Amino acid sequence: MEDNRLTIALSKGTLLKPTVALLESAGLPADGVLSDSRAMIFDHPGEPPIRYIICRPTDVPAYVEHGAADLGIVGKDVIVEQGKDVFEMADLKYGYCRFVVAIPAGLEGINLRDLNYRRVATKFPRVAENFFRQQGLQAEVIELHGNIELAPLMGLSDVIVDLVSTGRTLKENNLLELVTIMDSTSRLIGNLVSFRTKYDVIQPLLEKIKALVKEQ
């Protein structure tokens, strides 16, 4: 039974509630996952037995890549930034946000080419570096972990690359979106070995999930 167990890593936070709803719609038990319990592991007997592990979104790809979880649900933004060796199986269409380059309002009117040799503050150095390189631009990328909007206000950077949903936080900090780098939604990812060894369990689940997403 242990070999047949399907372990799924779930992102805690805003993605958890719609994720549980999707899994239950696909026929998987998920009792207790949304409880106020501090538990991080939830086991559900059945055929197949299911184990959920609840972790930070940034940790989901690592659990899947190394086989501690067979499947995971996490935002595309995390997948792209981390570049882990995982199998992206389905776009789940919820949890929408986007990577943008944002500038202080005082720079309104400049274009992307004007950002050559500028300093860029971001929580997502891989995304930022790849974007500016693809545009043929050189940028000094400064990695931060707190409120990115503060960096241009304090002169630490000229512009920022950040993840936004409504753009409200940018406006509140007198920042303007210059360009969208990419859109992000939640994705179902899988471990490459697990997909082969547990194909008979994973493939039917994948088909159910894809059908549910298509119906939405």
Secondary structure as UniProt FT lines:
FT   TURN            2..4
FT   STRAND          6..11
FT   TURN            14..15
FT   HELIX           16..25
FT   TURN            26..27
FT   TURN            31..34
FT   STRAND          41..44
FT   STRAND          50..55
FT   HELIX           57..59
FT   HELIX           60..65
FT   TURN            66..67
FT   STRAND          71..75
FT   HELIX           76..82
FT   STRAND          87..91
FT   STRAND          97..104
FT   HELIX           105..107
FT   TURN            108..109
FT   HELIX           112..115
FT   TURN            116..117
FT   STRAND          118..122
FT   HELIX           125..134
FT   TURN            135..136
FT   STRAND          139..143
FT   TURN            148..149
FT   HELIX           150..153
FT   TURN            154..155
FT   STRAND          159..164
FT   HELIX           168..172
FT   TURN            173..174
FT   STRAND          175..184
FT   STRAND          186..190
FT   HELIX           192..197
FT   HELIX           199..215
//
